[in-house]
Amino acid sequence: MKKLIIPAVAMIAVCALSGCTRTSYAIHTVDGRTIVSDGKPKETDAGLVGYTDANGVKQQINKSEVKVVSEIPNK
């Protein structure tokens, strides 16, 4: 779990310091993980949630594994 949190915190810090205006979202999973996406995640007809991770790589997760998606406010 710490392996996911450290990159997420680093991405948020970089965005805050660089003044980026793109909205990030936190994807909270049923097993307690938090995934930070760059931009709003999109649901597919196949039951997946697609997102771009902190490294700019497109990823997908089963919708059944997602507990809640919340916007991370820009300051």
PDB file of N, H, CA, C and O in Angstrom:
ATOM      1  N   MET A   1       0.825  -1.187   0.000  1.00  0.00           N
ATOM      2  CA  MET A   1       0.000   0.000   0.000  1.00  0.00           C
ATOM      3  C   MET A   1       0.871   1.253   0.000  1.00  0.00           C
ATOM      4  O   MET A   1       0.534   2.236  -0.661  1.00  0.00           O
ATOM      5  N   LYS A   2       1.979   1.234   0.727  1.00  0.00           N
ATOM      6  H   LYS A   2       2.253   0.436   1.264  1.00  0.00           H
ATOM      7  CA  LYS A   2       2.856   2.398   0.762  1.00  0.00           C
ATOM      8  C   LYS A   2       3.454   2.676  -0.605  1.00  0.00           C
ATOM      9  O   LYS A   2       3.775   3.821  -0.923  1.00  0.00           O
ATOM     10  N   LYS A   3       3.606   1.625  -1.425  1.00  0.00           N
ATOM     11  H   LYS A   3       3.345   0.695  -1.167  1.00  0.00           H
ATOM     12  CA  LYS A   3       4.167   1.794  -2.761  1.00  0.00           C
ATOM     13  C   LYS A   3       3.253   2.657  -3.636  1.00  0.00           C
ATOM     14  O   LYS A   3       3.734   3.353  -4.531  1.00  0.00           O
ATOM     15  N   LEU A   4       1.950   2.617  -3.388  1.00  0.00           N
ATOM     16  H   LEU A   4       1.560   2.051  -2.662  1.00  0.00           H
ATOM     17  CA  LEU A   4       1.008   3.420  -4.164  1.00  0.00           C
ATOM     18  C   LEU A   4       0.848   4.827  -3.611  1.00  0.00           C
ATOM     19  O   LEU A   4       0.641   5.773  -4.371  1.00  0.00           O
ATOM     20  N   ILE A   5       0.941   4.968  -2.321  1.00  0.00           N
ATOM     21  H   ILE A   5       1.109   4.200  -1.704  1.00  0.00           H
ATOM     22  CA  ILE A   5       0.718   6.270  -1.694  1.00  0.00           C
ATOM     23  C   ILE A   5       1.859   7.233  -1.981  1.00  0.00           C
ATOM     24  O   ILE A   5       1.613   8.409  -2.248  1.00  0.00           O
ATOM     25  N   ILE A   6       3.098   6.766  -1.934  1.00  0.00           N
ATOM     26  H   ILE A   6       3.298   5.810  -1.717  1.00  0.00           H
ATOM     27  CA  ILE A   6       4.249   7.641  -2.143  1.00  0.00           C
ATOM     28  C   ILE A   6       4.219   8.281  -3.534  1.00  0.00           C
ATOM     29  O   ILE A   6       4.399   9.495  -3.626  1.00  0.00           O
ATOM     30  N   PRO A   7       4.000   7.524  -4.632  1.00  0.00           N
ATOM     31  CA  PRO A   7       3.918   8.188  -5.946  1.00  0.00           C
ATOM     32  C   PRO A   7       2.729   9.138  -6.048  1.00  0.00           C
ATOM     33  O   PRO A   7       2.812  10.169  -6.716  1.00  0.00           O
ATOM     34  N   ALA A   8       1.628   8.795  -5.391  1.00  0.00           N
ATOM     35  H   ALA A   8       1.560   7.957  -4.849  1.00  0.00           H
ATOM     36  CA  ALA A   8       0.450   9.657  -5.438  1.00  0.00           C
ATOM     37  C   ALA A   8       0.730  10.989  -4.754  1.00  0.00           C
ATOM     38  O   ALA A   8       0.380  12.047  -5.276  1.00  0.00           O
ATOM     39  N   VAL A   9       1.355  10.934  -3.599  1.00  0.00           N
ATOM     40  H   VAL A   9       1.639  10.075  -3.175  1.00  0.00           H
ATOM     41  CA  VAL A   9       1.691  12.162  -2.873  1.00  0.00           C
ATOM     42  C   VAL A   9       2.710  12.976  -3.664  1.00  0.00           C
ATOM     43  O   VAL A   9       2.622  14.203  -3.712  1.00  0.00           O
ATOM     44  N   ALA A  10       3.669  12.305  -4.280  1.00  0.00           N
ATOM     45  H   ALA A  10       3.741  11.309  -4.241  1.00  0.00           H
ATOM     46  CA  ALA A  10       4.677  12.997  -5.079  1.00  0.00           C
ATOM     47  C   ALA A  10       4.026  13.712  -6.258  1.00  0.00           C
ATOM     48  O   ALA A  10       4.386  14.850  -6.558  1.00  0.00           O
ATOM     49  N   MET A  11       3.071  13.063  -6.935  1.00  0.00           N
ATOM     50  H   MET A  11       2.779  12.138  -6.692  1.00  0.00           H
ATOM     51  CA  MET A  11       2.405  13.687  -8.067  1.00  0.00           C
ATOM     52  C   MET A  11       1.601  14.920  -7.631  1.00  0.00           C
ATOM     53  O   MET A  11       1.619  15.952  -8.301  1.00  0.00           O
ATOM     54  N   ILE A  12       0.916  14.800  -6.531  1.00  0.00           N
ATOM     55  H   ILE A  12       0.902  13.962  -5.986  1.00  0.00           H
ATOM     56  CA  ILE A  12       0.142  15.932  -6.024  1.00  0.00           C
ATOM     57  C   ILE A  12       1.069  17.093  -5.673  1.00  0.00           C
ATOM     58  O   ILE A  12       0.763  18.248  -5.971  1.00  0.00           O
ATOM     59  N   ALA A  13       2.201  16.787  -5.039  1.00  0.00           N
ATOM     60  H   ALA A  13       2.450  15.850  -4.796  1.00  0.00           H
ATOM     61  CA  ALA A  13       3.155  17.838  -4.678  1.00  0.00           C
ATOM     62  C   ALA A  13       3.726  18.519  -5.912  1.00  0.00           C
ATOM     63  O   ALA A  13       3.854  19.743  -5.940  1.00  0.00           O
ATOM     64  N   VAL A  14       4.069  17.745  -6.925  1.00  0.00           N
ATOM     65  H   VAL A  14       3.966  16.751  -6.902  1.00  0.00           H
ATOM     66  CA  VAL A  14       4.613  18.320  -8.159  1.00  0.00           C
ATOM     67  C   VAL A  14       3.580  19.216  -8.829  1.00  0.00           C
ATOM     68  O   VAL A  14       3.912  20.306  -9.297  1.00  0.00           O
ATOM     69  N   CYS A  15       2.335  18.766  -8.878  1.00  0.00           N
ATOM     70  H   CYS A  15       2.065  17.881  -8.498  1.00  0.00           H
ATOM     71  CA  CYS A  15       1.279  19.589  -9.474  1.00  0.00           C
ATOM     72  C   CYS A  15       1.062  20.875  -8.684  1.00  0.00           C
ATOM     73  O   CYS A  15       0.876  21.943  -9.267  1.00  0.00           O
ATOM     74  N   ALA A  16       1.085  20.772  -7.381  1.00  0.00           N
ATOM     75  H   ALA A  16       1.236  19.904  -6.908  1.00  0.00           H
ATOM     76  CA  ALA A  16       0.876  21.956  -6.554  1.00  0.00           C
ATOM     77  C   ALA A  16       2.010  22.961  -6.739  1.00  0.00           C
ATOM     78  O   ALA A  16       1.776  24.167  -6.811  1.00  0.00           O
ATOM     79  N   LEU A  17       3.228  22.458  -6.812  1.00  0.00           N
ATOM     80  H   LEU A  17       3.418  21.478  -6.753  1.00  0.00           H
ATOM     81  CA  LEU A  17       4.372  23.347  -6.964  1.00  0.00           C
ATOM     82  C   LEU A  17       4.491  23.924  -8.375  1.00  0.00           C
ATOM     83  O   LEU A  17       4.957  25.050  -8.547  1.00  0.00           O
ATOM     84  N   SER A  18       4.074  23.166  -9.372  1.00  0.00           N
ATOM     85  H   SER A  18       3.695  22.251  -9.232  1.00  0.00           H
ATOM     86  CA  SER A  18       4.200  23.644 -10.748  1.00  0.00           C
ATOM     87  C   SER A  18       3.001  24.479 -11.183  1.00  0.00           C
ATOM     88  O   SER A  18       3.051  25.147 -12.215  1.00  0.00           O
ATOM     89  N   GLY A  19       1.944  24.444 -10.414  1.00  0.00           N
ATOM     90  H   GLY A  19       1.904  23.900  -9.575  1.00  0.00           H
ATOM     91  CA  GLY A  19       0.768  25.245 -10.741  1.00  0.00           C
ATOM     92  C   GLY A  19      -0.053  24.674 -11.878  1.00  0.00           C
ATOM     93  O   GLY A  19      -0.711  25.423 -12.600  1.00  0.00           O
ATOM     94  N   CYS A  20      -0.029  23.367 -12.050  1.00  0.00           N
ATOM     95  H   CYS A  20       0.505  22.758 -11.463  1.00  0.00           H
ATOM     96  CA  CYS A  20      -0.814  22.779 -13.132  1.00  0.00           C
ATOM     97  C   CYS A  20      -2.301  22.939 -12.846  1.00  0.00           C
ATOM     98  O   CYS A  20      -2.718  22.985 -11.688  1.00  0.00           O
ATOM     99  N   THR A  21      -3.085  23.024 -13.890  1.00  0.00           N
ATOM    100  H   THR A  21      -2.747  22.987 -14.830  1.00  0.00           H
ATOM    101  CA  THR A  21      -4.504  23.278 -13.723  1.00  0.00           C
ATOM    102  C   THR A  21      -5.359  22.063 -14.028  1.00  0.00           C
ATOM    103  O   THR A  21      -6.580  22.125 -13.877  1.00  0.00           O
ATOM    104  N   ARG A  22      -4.764  20.970 -14.447  1.00  0.00           N
ATOM    105  H   ARG A  22      -3.773  20.919 -14.569  1.00  0.00           H
ATOM    106  CA  ARG A  22      -5.523  19.765 -14.742  1.00  0.00           C
ATOM    107  C   ARG A  22      -6.004  19.149 -13.435  1.00  0.00           C
ATOM    108  O   ARG A  22      -5.251  19.067 -12.465  1.00  0.00           O
ATOM    109  N   THR A  23      -7.242  18.722 -13.414  1.00  0.00           N
ATOM    110  H   THR A  23      -7.854  18.788 -14.202  1.00  0.00           H
ATOM    111  CA  THR A  23      -7.833  18.149 -12.216  1.00  0.00           C
ATOM    112  C   THR A  23      -7.412  16.697 -12.064  1.00  0.00           C
ATOM    113  O   THR A  23      -7.419  15.936 -13.032  1.00  0.00           O
ATOM    114  N   SER A  24      -7.050  16.319 -10.856  1.00  0.00           N
ATOM    115  H   SER A  24      -7.044  16.937 -10.069  1.00  0.00           H
ATOM    116  CA  SER A  24      -6.723  14.942 -10.531  1.00  0.00           C
ATOM    117  C   SER A  24      -7.877  14.337  -9.739  1.00  0.00           C
ATOM    118  O   SER A  24      -8.651  15.046  -9.096  1.00  0.00           O
ATOM    119  N   TYR A  25      -7.975  13.024  -9.801  1.00  0.00           N
ATOM    120  H   TYR A  25      -7.346  12.448 -10.323  1.00  0.00           H
ATOM    121  CA  TYR A  25      -9.026  12.310  -9.090  1.00  0.00           C
ATOM    122  C   TYR A  25      -8.407  11.193  -8.276  1.00  0.00           C
ATOM    123  O   TYR A  25      -7.420  10.584  -8.690  1.00  0.00           O
ATOM    124  N   ALA A  26      -8.993  10.924  -7.110  1.00  0.00           N
ATOM    125  H   ALA A  26      -9.794  11.419  -6.774  1.00  0.00           H
ATOM    126  CA  ALA A  26      -8.576   9.810  -6.266  1.00  0.00           C
ATOM    127  C   ALA A  26      -9.568   8.678  -6.475  1.00  0.00           C
ATOM    128  O   ALA A  26     -10.775   8.853  -6.308  1.00  0.00           O
ATOM    129  N   ILE A  27      -9.045   7.517  -6.843  1.00  0.00           N
ATOM    130  H   ILE A  27      -8.064   7.375  -6.979  1.00  0.00           H
ATOM    131  CA  ILE A  27      -9.867   6.326  -7.010  1.00  0.00           C
ATOM    132  C   ILE A  27      -9.622   5.456  -5.783  1.00  0.00           C
ATOM    133  O   ILE A  27      -8.530   4.914  -5.614  1.00  0.00           O
ATOM    134  N   HIS A  28     -10.626   5.322  -4.933  1.00  0.00           N
ATOM    135  H   HIS A  28     -11.513   5.763  -5.071  1.00  0.00           H
ATOM    136  CA  HIS A  28     -10.514   4.512  -3.723  1.00  0.00           C
ATOM    137  C   HIS A  28     -11.088   3.131  -4.033  1.00  0.00           C
ATOM    138  O   HIS A  28     -12.214   3.018  -4.518  1.00  0.00           O
ATOM    139  N   THR A  29     -10.318   2.089  -3.757  1.00  0.00           N
ATOM    140  H   THR A  29      -9.403   2.181  -3.363  1.00  0.00           H
ATOM    141  CA  THR A  29     -10.746   0.731  -4.074  1.00  0.00           C
ATOM    142  C   THR A  29     -11.328   0.047  -2.838  1.00  0.00           C
ATOM    143  O   THR A  29     -11.131   0.499  -1.710  1.00  0.00           O
ATOM    144  N   VAL A  30     -12.048  -1.048  -3.072  1.00  0.00           N
ATOM    145  H   VAL A  30     -12.208  -1.415  -3.989  1.00  0.00           H
ATOM    146  CA  VAL A  30     -12.670  -1.770  -1.971  1.00  0.00           C
ATOM    147  C   VAL A  30     -11.642  -2.434  -1.060  1.00  0.00           C
ATOM    148  O   VAL A  30     -11.946  -2.747   0.091  1.00  0.00           O
ATOM    149  N   ASP A  31     -10.415  -2.653  -1.569  1.00  0.00           N
ATOM    150  H   ASP A  31     -10.167  -2.399  -2.504  1.00  0.00           H
ATOM    151  CA  ASP A  31      -9.385  -3.261  -0.724  1.00  0.00           C
ATOM    152  C   ASP A  31      -8.506  -2.228  -0.019  1.00  0.00           C
ATOM    153  O   ASP A  31      -7.489  -2.583   0.577  1.00  0.00           O
ATOM    154  N   GLY A  32      -8.896  -0.941  -0.084  1.00  0.00           N
ATOM    155  H   GLY A  32      -9.722  -0.653  -0.568  1.00  0.00           H
ATOM    156  CA  GLY A  32      -8.213   0.098   0.680  1.00  0.00           C
ATOM    157  C   GLY A  32      -7.140   0.869  -0.057  1.00  0.00           C
ATOM    158  O   GLY A  32      -6.537   1.769   0.528  1.00  0.00           O
ATOM    159  N   ARG A  33      -6.872   0.555  -1.330  1.00  0.00           N
ATOM    160  H   ARG A  33      -7.363  -0.176  -1.805  1.00  0.00           H
ATOM    161  CA  ARG A  33      -5.865   1.300  -2.087  1.00  0.00           C
ATOM    162  C   ARG A  33      -6.437   2.635  -2.547  1.00  0.00           C
ATOM    163  O   ARG A  33      -7.650   2.783  -2.692  1.00  0.00           O
ATOM    164  N   THR A  34      -5.563   3.596  -2.771  1.00  0.00           N
ATOM    165  H   THR A  34      -4.577   3.475  -2.652  1.00  0.00           H
ATOM    166  CA  THR A  34      -5.941   4.870  -3.369  1.00  0.00           C
ATOM    167  C   THR A  34      -5.060   5.083  -4.589  1.00  0.00           C
ATOM    168  O   THR A  34      -3.833   5.063  -4.498  1.00  0.00           O
ATOM    169  N   ILE A  35      -5.705   5.288  -5.732  1.00  0.00           N
ATOM    170  H   ILE A  35      -6.702   5.305  -5.806  1.00  0.00           H
ATOM    171  CA  ILE A  35      -5.009   5.509  -6.990  1.00  0.00           C
ATOM    172  C   ILE A  35      -5.304   6.935  -7.419  1.00  0.00           C
ATOM    173  O   ILE A  35      -6.464   7.348  -7.428  1.00  0.00           O
ATOM    174  N   VAL A  36      -4.281   7.693  -7.773  1.00  0.00           N
ATOM    175  H   VAL A  36      -3.339   7.359  -7.765  1.00  0.00           H
ATOM    176  CA  VAL A  36      -4.473   9.060  -8.245  1.00  0.00           C
ATOM    177  C   VAL A  36      -4.422   9.044  -9.766  1.00  0.00           C
ATOM    178  O   VAL A  36      -3.471   8.545 -10.367  1.00  0.00           O
ATOM    179  N   SER A  37      -5.470   9.603 -10.379  1.00  0.00           N
ATOM    180  H   SER A  37      -6.243  10.008  -9.890  1.00  0.00           H
ATOM    181  CA  SER A  37      -5.505   9.668 -11.840  1.00  0.00           C
ATOM    182  C   SER A  37      -5.302  11.102 -12.297  1.00  0.00           C
ATOM    183  O   SER A  37      -5.699  12.052 -11.621  1.00  0.00           O
ATOM    184  N   ASP A  38      -4.678  11.237 -13.453  1.00  0.00           N
ATOM    185  H   ASP A  38      -4.355  10.465 -14.002  1.00  0.00           H
ATOM    186  CA  ASP A  38      -4.495  12.540 -14.081  1.00  0.00           C
ATOM    187  C   ASP A  38      -5.678  12.737 -15.019  1.00  0.00           C
ATOM    188  O   ASP A  38      -5.714  12.152 -16.101  1.00  0.00           O
ATOM    189  N   GLY A  39      -6.633  13.546 -14.620  1.00  0.00           N
ATOM    190  H   GLY A  39      -6.604  14.021 -13.741  1.00  0.00           H
ATOM    191  CA  GLY A  39      -7.871  13.714 -15.382  1.00  0.00           C
ATOM    192  C   GLY A  39      -8.943  12.775 -14.859  1.00  0.00           C
ATOM    193  O   GLY A  39      -8.676  11.889 -14.047  1.00  0.00           O
ATOM    194  N   LYS A  40     -10.157  12.985 -15.340  1.00  0.00           N
ATOM    195  H   LYS A  40     -10.374  13.704 -16.000  1.00  0.00           H
ATOM    196  CA  LYS A  40     -11.301  12.219 -14.851  1.00  0.00           C
ATOM    197  C   LYS A  40     -11.308  10.802 -15.418  1.00  0.00           C
ATOM    198  O   LYS A  40     -11.189  10.614 -16.629  1.00  0.00           O
ATOM    199  N   PRO A  41     -11.448   9.804 -14.542  1.00  0.00           N
ATOM    200  CA  PRO A  41     -11.550   8.420 -15.013  1.00  0.00           C
ATOM    201  C   PRO A  41     -12.832   8.232 -15.824  1.00  0.00           C
ATOM    202  O   PRO A  41     -13.838   8.897 -15.577  1.00  0.00           O
ATOM    203  N   LYS A  42     -12.784   7.321 -16.790  1.00  0.00           N
ATOM    204  H   LYS A  42     -11.967   6.780 -16.991  1.00  0.00           H
ATOM    205  CA  LYS A  42     -13.943   7.067 -17.645  1.00  0.00           C
ATOM    206  C   LYS A  42     -14.354   5.616 -17.546  1.00  0.00           C
ATOM    207  O   LYS A  42     -13.515   4.717 -17.589  1.00  0.00           O
ATOM    208  N   GLU A  43     -15.676   5.389 -17.411  1.00  0.00           N
ATOM    209  H   GLU A  43     -16.357   6.120 -17.376  1.00  0.00           H
ATOM    210  CA  GLU A  43     -16.205   4.033 -17.368  1.00  0.00           C
ATOM    211  C   GLU A  43     -16.411   3.527 -18.791  1.00  0.00           C
ATOM    212  O   GLU A  43     -16.802   4.283 -19.681  1.00  0.00           O
ATOM    213  N   THR A  44     -16.142   2.235 -18.992  1.00  0.00           N
ATOM    214  H   THR A  44     -15.825   1.622 -18.269  1.00  0.00           H
ATOM    215  CA  THR A  44     -16.370   1.624 -20.298  1.00  0.00           C
ATOM    216  C   THR A  44     -17.578   0.705 -20.234  1.00  0.00           C
ATOM    217  O   THR A  44     -18.050   0.359 -19.151  1.00  0.00           O
ATOM    218  N   ASP A  45     -18.075   0.312 -21.401  1.00  0.00           N
ATOM    219  H   ASP A  45     -17.691   0.593 -22.281  1.00  0.00           H
ATOM    220  CA  ASP A  45     -19.204  -0.613 -21.465  1.00  0.00           C
ATOM    221  C   ASP A  45     -18.823  -2.006 -20.967  1.00  0.00           C
ATOM    222  O   ASP A  45     -19.694  -2.802 -20.615  1.00  0.00           O
ATOM    223  N   ALA A  46     -17.530  -2.297 -20.939  1.00  0.00           N
ATOM    224  H   ALA A  46     -16.823  -1.650 -21.226  1.00  0.00           H
ATOM    225  CA  ALA A  46     -17.050  -3.612 -20.515  1.00  0.00           C
ATOM    226  C   ALA A  46     -16.953  -3.741 -18.995  1.00  0.00           C
ATOM    227  O   ALA A  46     -16.506  -4.776 -18.501  1.00  0.00           O
ATOM    228  N   GLY A  47     -17.363  -2.713 -18.238  1.00  0.00           N
ATOM    229  H   GLY A  47     -17.727  -1.872 -18.639  1.00  0.00           H
ATOM    230  CA  GLY A  47     -17.307  -2.777 -16.785  1.00  0.00           C
ATOM    231  C   GLY A  47     -15.962  -2.408 -16.210  1.00  0.00           C
ATOM    232  O   GLY A  47     -15.615  -2.830 -15.107  1.00  0.00           O
ATOM    233  N   LEU A  48     -15.193  -1.614 -16.958  1.00  0.00           N
ATOM    234  H   LEU A  48     -15.475  -1.272 -17.854  1.00  0.00           H
ATOM    235  CA  LEU A  48     -13.887  -1.174 -16.498  1.00  0.00           C
ATOM    236  C   LEU A  48     -13.883   0.334 -16.293  1.00  0.00           C
ATOM    237  O   LEU A  48     -14.696   1.050 -16.876  1.00  0.00           O
ATOM    238  N   VAL A  49     -12.971   0.807 -15.468  1.00  0.00           N
ATOM    239  H   VAL A  49     -12.310   0.225 -14.995  1.00  0.00           H
ATOM    240  CA  VAL A  49     -12.749   2.237 -15.279  1.00  0.00           C
ATOM    241  C   VAL A  49     -11.355   2.518 -15.820  1.00  0.00           C
ATOM    242  O   VAL A  49     -10.369   1.974 -15.323  1.00  0.00           O
ATOM    243  N   GLY A  50     -11.273   3.369 -16.839  1.00  0.00           N
ATOM    244  H   GLY A  50     -12.074   3.811 -17.243  1.00  0.00           H
ATOM    245  CA  GLY A  50      -9.997   3.723 -17.435  1.00  0.00           C
ATOM    246  C   GLY A  50      -9.503   5.046 -16.886  1.00  0.00           C
ATOM    247  O   GLY A  50     -10.289   5.965 -16.660  1.00  0.00           O
ATOM    248  N   TYR A  51      -8.208   5.142 -16.674  1.00  0.00           N
ATOM    249  H   TYR A  51      -7.569   4.395 -16.858  1.00  0.00           H
ATOM    250  CA  TYR A  51      -7.603   6.364 -16.133  1.00  0.00           C
ATOM    251  C   TYR A  51      -6.156   6.446 -16.584  1.00  0.00           C
ATOM    252  O   TYR A  51      -5.572   5.457 -17.027  1.00  0.00           O
ATOM    253  N   THR A  52      -5.585   7.640 -16.465  1.00  0.00           N
ATOM    254  H   THR A  52      -6.060   8.443 -16.105  1.00  0.00           H
ATOM    255  CA  THR A  52      -4.162   7.839 -16.722  1.00  0.00           C
ATOM    256  C   THR A  52      -3.479   8.012 -15.376  1.00  0.00           C
ATOM    257  O   THR A  52      -3.865   8.876 -14.588  1.00  0.00           O
ATOM    258  N   ASP A  53      -2.461   7.189 -15.105  1.00  0.00           N
ATOM    259  H   ASP A  53      -2.147   6.487 -15.745  1.00  0.00           H
ATOM    260  CA  ASP A  53      -1.810   7.234 -13.796  1.00  0.00           C
ATOM    261  C   ASP A  53      -0.808   8.384 -13.690  1.00  0.00           C
ATOM    262  O   ASP A  53      -0.644   9.164 -14.628  1.00  0.00           O
ATOM    263  N   ALA A  54      -0.152   8.478 -12.557  1.00  0.00           N
ATOM    264  H   ALA A  54      -0.285   7.844 -11.795  1.00  0.00           H
ATOM    265  CA  ALA A  54       0.771   9.582 -12.275  1.00  0.00           C
ATOM    266  C   ALA A  54       1.966   9.605 -13.221  1.00  0.00           C
ATOM    267  O   ALA A  54       2.604  10.645 -13.382  1.00  0.00           O
ATOM    268  N   ASN A  55       2.276   8.477 -13.846  1.00  0.00           N
ATOM    269  H   ASN A  55       1.758   7.632 -13.715  1.00  0.00           H
ATOM    270  CA  ASN A  55       3.385   8.400 -14.791  1.00  0.00           C
ATOM    271  C   ASN A  55       2.951   8.636 -16.230  1.00  0.00           C
ATOM    272  O   ASN A  55       3.767   8.543 -17.147  1.00  0.00           O
ATOM    273  N   GLY A  56       1.671   8.940 -16.436  1.00  0.00           N
ATOM    274  H   GLY A  56       1.008   9.015 -15.691  1.00  0.00           H
ATOM    275  CA  GLY A  56       1.163   9.188 -17.774  1.00  0.00           C
ATOM    276  C   GLY A  56       0.783   7.931 -18.539  1.00  0.00           C
ATOM    277  O   GLY A  56       0.546   7.989 -19.745  1.00  0.00           O
ATOM    278  N   VAL A  57       0.721   6.800 -17.857  1.00  0.00           N
ATOM    279  H   VAL A  57       0.914   6.752 -16.877  1.00  0.00           H
ATOM    280  CA  VAL A  57       0.388   5.525 -18.494  1.00  0.00           C
ATOM    281  C   VAL A  57      -1.108   5.256 -18.329  1.00  0.00           C
ATOM    282  O   VAL A  57      -1.659   5.404 -17.238  1.00  0.00           O
ATOM    283  N   LYS A  58      -1.758   4.856 -19.429  1.00  0.00           N
ATOM    284  H   LYS A  58      -1.310   4.736 -20.315  1.00  0.00           H
ATOM    285  CA  LYS A  58      -3.190   4.536 -19.367  1.00  0.00           C
ATOM    286  C   LYS A  58      -3.364   3.180 -18.697  1.00  0.00           C
ATOM    287  O   LYS A  58      -2.700   2.204 -19.047  1.00  0.00           O
ATOM    288  N   GLN A  59      -4.277   3.139 -17.720  1.00  0.00           N
ATOM    289  H   GLN A  59      -4.816   3.932 -17.435  1.00  0.00           H
ATOM    290  CA  GLN A  59      -4.542   1.936 -16.935  1.00  0.00           C
ATOM    291  C   GLN A  59      -6.041   1.681 -16.906  1.00  0.00           C
ATOM    292  O   GLN A  59      -6.836   2.557 -17.248  1.00  0.00           O
ATOM    293  N   GLN A  60      -6.425   0.466 -16.493  1.00  0.00           N
ATOM    294  H   GLN A  60      -5.779  -0.246 -16.216  1.00  0.00           H
ATOM    295  CA  GLN A  60      -7.826   0.129 -16.298  1.00  0.00           C
ATOM    296  C   GLN A  60      -7.961  -0.715 -15.042  1.00  0.00           C
ATOM    297  O   GLN A  60      -7.056  -1.463 -14.673  1.00  0.00           O
ATOM    298  N   ILE A  61      -9.118  -0.577 -14.391  1.00  0.00           N
ATOM    299  H   ILE A  61      -9.853   0.031 -14.691  1.00  0.00           H
ATOM    300  CA  ILE A  61      -9.427  -1.356 -13.200  1.00  0.00           C
ATOM    301  C   ILE A  61     -10.886  -1.776 -13.313  1.00  0.00           C
ATOM    302  O   ILE A  61     -11.707  -1.041 -13.862  1.00  0.00           O
ATOM    303  N   ASN A  62     -11.209  -2.958 -12.794  1.00  0.00           N
ATOM    304  H   ASN A  62     -10.542  -3.555 -12.348  1.00  0.00           H
ATOM    305  CA  ASN A  62     -12.593  -3.411 -12.815  1.00  0.00           C
ATOM    306  C   ASN A  62     -13.459  -2.463 -11.985  1.00  0.00           C
ATOM    307  O   ASN A  62     -13.078  -2.050 -10.890  1.00  0.00           O
ATOM    308  N   LYS A  63     -14.621  -2.130 -12.521  1.00  0.00           N
ATOM    309  H   LYS A  63     -14.931  -2.465 -13.410  1.00  0.00           H
ATOM    310  CA  LYS A  63     -15.528  -1.222 -11.813  1.00  0.00           C
ATOM    311  C   LYS A  63     -15.948  -1.808 -10.461  1.00  0.00           C
ATOM    312  O   LYS A  63     -16.200  -1.062  -9.514  1.00  0.00           O
ATOM    313  N   SER A  64     -16.024  -3.129 -10.369  1.00  0.00           N
ATOM    314  H   SER A  64     -15.819  -3.735 -11.138  1.00  0.00           H
ATOM    315  CA  SER A  64     -16.419  -3.776  -9.112  1.00  0.00           C
ATOM    316  C   SER A  64     -15.374  -3.578  -8.011  1.00  0.00           C
ATOM    317  O   SER A  64     -15.684  -3.745  -6.831  1.00  0.00           O
ATOM    318  N   GLU A  65     -14.142  -3.226  -8.382  1.00  0.00           N
ATOM    319  H   GLU A  65     -13.890  -3.090  -9.340  1.00  0.00           H
ATOM    320  CA  GLU A  65     -13.080  -2.990  -7.406  1.00  0.00           C
ATOM    321  C   GLU A  65     -13.046  -1.546  -6.920  1.00  0.00           C
ATOM    322  O   GLU A  65     -12.331  -1.232  -5.968  1.00  0.00           O
ATOM    323  N   VAL A  66     -13.814  -0.659  -7.565  1.00  0.00           N
ATOM    324  H   VAL A  66     -14.395  -0.914  -8.339  1.00  0.00           H
ATOM    325  CA  VAL A  66     -13.810   0.769  -7.224  1.00  0.00           C
ATOM    326  C   VAL A  66     -14.903   1.051  -6.203  1.00  0.00           C
ATOM    327  O   VAL A  66     -16.078   0.753  -6.420  1.00  0.00           O
ATOM    328  N   LYS A  67     -14.485   1.635  -5.084  1.00  0.00           N
ATOM    329  H   LYS A  67     -13.531   1.877  -4.908  1.00  0.00           H
ATOM    330  CA  LYS A  67     -15.449   1.996  -4.036  1.00  0.00           C
ATOM    331  C   LYS A  67     -16.028   3.387  -4.326  1.00  0.00           C
ATOM    332  O   LYS A  67     -17.245   3.570  -4.341  1.00  0.00           O
ATOM    333  N   VAL A  68     -15.136   4.369  -4.557  1.00  0.00           N
ATOM    334  H   VAL A  68     -14.148   4.220  -4.544  1.00  0.00           H
ATOM    335  CA  VAL A  68     -15.574   5.746  -4.832  1.00  0.00           C
ATOM    336  C   VAL A  68     -14.468   6.485  -5.596  1.00  0.00           C
ATOM    337  O   VAL A  68     -13.280   6.214  -5.423  1.00  0.00           O
ATOM    338  N   VAL A  69     -14.897   7.422  -6.441  1.00  0.00           N
ATOM    339  H   VAL A  69     -15.862   7.642  -6.582  1.00  0.00           H
ATOM    340  CA  VAL A  69     -13.971   8.288  -7.152  1.00  0.00           C
ATOM    341  C   VAL A  69     -14.270   9.703  -6.689  1.00  0.00           C
ATOM    342  O   VAL A  69     -15.419  10.144  -6.726  1.00  0.00           O
ATOM    343  N   SER A  70     -13.225  10.423  -6.248  1.00  0.00           N
ATOM    344  H   SER A  70     -12.292  10.064  -6.219  1.00  0.00           H
ATOM    345  CA  SER A  70     -13.429  11.785  -5.767  1.00  0.00           C
ATOM    346  C   SER A  70     -12.401  12.716  -6.381  1.00  0.00           C
ATOM    347  O   SER A  70     -11.256  12.334  -6.624  1.00  0.00           O
ATOM    348  N   GLU A  71     -12.834  13.954  -6.628  1.00  0.00           N
ATOM    349  H   GLU A  71     -13.764  14.264  -6.430  1.00  0.00           H
ATOM    350  CA  GLU A  71     -11.959  14.962  -7.194  1.00  0.00           C
ATOM    351  C   GLU A  71     -10.993  15.470  -6.141  1.00  0.00           C
ATOM    352  O   GLU A  71     -11.366  15.678  -4.987  1.00  0.00           O
ATOM    353  N   ILE A  72      -9.747  15.669  -6.552  1.00  0.00           N
ATOM    354  H   ILE A  72      -9.444  15.500  -7.490  1.00  0.00           H
ATOM    355  CA  ILE A  72      -8.750  16.266  -5.668  1.00  0.00           C
ATOM    356  C   ILE A  72      -8.717  17.748  -5.992  1.00  0.00           C
ATOM    357  O   ILE A  72      -8.297  18.120  -7.087  1.00  0.00           O
ATOM    358  N   PRO A  73      -9.143  18.599  -5.082  1.00  0.00           N
ATOM    359  CA  PRO A  73      -9.219  20.040  -5.394  1.00  0.00           C
ATOM    360  C   PRO A  73      -7.859  20.652  -5.626  1.00  0.00           C
ATOM    361  O   PRO A  73      -6.892  20.337  -4.933  1.00  0.00           O
ATOM    362  N   ASN A  74      -7.794  21.546  -6.623  1.00  0.00           N
ATOM    363  H   ASN A  74      -8.580  21.802  -7.186  1.00  0.00           H
ATOM    364  CA  ASN A  74      -6.581  22.319  -6.886  1.00  0.00           C
ATOM    365  C   ASN A  74      -6.582  23.530  -5.974  1.00  0.00           C
ATOM    366  O   ASN A  74      -7.634  24.114  -5.713  1.00  0.00           O
ATOM    367  N   LYS A  75      -5.433  23.903  -5.498  1.00  0.00           N
ATOM    368  H   LYS A  75      -4.579  23.428  -5.710  1.00  0.00           H
ATOM    369  CA  LYS A  75      -5.362  25.089  -4.620  1.00  0.00           C
ATOM    370  C   LYS A  75      -4.536  26.137  -5.285  1.00  0.00           C
ATOM    371  O   LYS A  75      -4.344  27.217  -4.727  1.00  0.00           O
TER     372      LYS A  75
END
